[in-house]
Amino acid sequence: MSQTQAILGYLQRGRTIDPQVALRLFGSFRLAARIKELKEVGYRISKEMVQARNGQRFARYRLAA
């Protein structure tokens, strides 16, 4: 199974994903690229920018309804 397919399955279970989760669970260093691939084949995915406790910002993705 490809990283993109694994990430899609994860999102289809109603979960959100961010770069740390993608790296830990799927070994994906390039979550934004995998999300772009899913969008290109028609999946509607929303992005929320989140600020971590240390002040860094990162994207959190979910399948749009």
C-alpha positions as CSV (number, residue, x, y, z in Angstrom):
1,M,0.0,0.0,0.0
2,S,1.4,3.4,-0.9
3,Q,1.7,6.2,1.6
4,T,-1.0,8.1,-0.2
5,Q,-3.5,5.2,0.0
6,A,-2.6,4.7,3.7
7,I,-3.2,8.4,4.4
8,L,-6.5,8.3,2.6
9,G,-7.7,5.3,4.6
10,Y,-6.7,7.1,7.8
11,L,-8.7,10.2,6.7
12,Q,-11.7,8.1,5.7
13,R,-12.0,6.8,9.2
14,G,-12.9,10.4,10.3
15,R,-9.5,11.3,11.6
16,T,-7.3,14.4,11.1
17,I,-3.7,14.2,10.1
18,D,-0.8,16.5,10.5
19,P,2.9,16.2,9.6
20,Q,3.9,14.5,12.9
21,V,1.2,11.9,12.6
22,A,2.0,11.2,9.0
23,L,5.7,10.7,9.8
24,R,5.1,8.5,12.8
25,L,2.4,6.3,11.3
26,F,3.3,6.2,7.6
27,G,6.9,7.4,7.3
28,S,5.8,10.3,5.2
29,F,8.0,13.4,5.3
30,R,5.9,15.1,2.6
31,L,2.3,15.1,3.8
32,A,1.4,18.2,1.8
33,A,2.5,16.4,-1.4
34,R,0.4,13.4,-0.5
35,I,-2.6,15.6,0.2
36,K,-2.1,17.3,-3.2
37,E,-2.1,13.9,-4.9
38,L,-5.4,13.1,-3.2
39,K,-6.9,16.5,-4.2
40,E,-5.8,16.0,-7.8
41,V,-7.9,12.8,-8.1
42,G,-10.9,14.6,-6.6
43,Y,-10.9,14.2,-2.9
44,R,-12.1,17.3,-1.0
45,I,-9.7,17.9,1.9
46,S,-9.8,20.9,4.2
47,K,-6.8,22.4,5.9
48,E,-6.6,24.1,9.3
49,M,-3.5,25.9,10.4
50,V,-2.7,25.1,14.1
51,Q,-0.2,26.7,16.4
52,A,1.8,24.4,18.6
53,R,2.7,25.2,22.2
54,N,6.2,26.2,21.1
55,G,4.7,28.7,18.7
56,Q,5.3,26.8,15.4
57,R,2.4,26.6,13.0
58,F,1.5,23.5,11.0
59,A,-1.3,22.3,8.8
60,R,-3.9,19.7,10.0
61,Y,-6.0,18.0,7.3
62,R,-9.4,16.3,7.2
63,L,-11.7,15.0,4.6
64,A,-14.3,17.7,3.8
65,A,-18.0,16.7,4.1
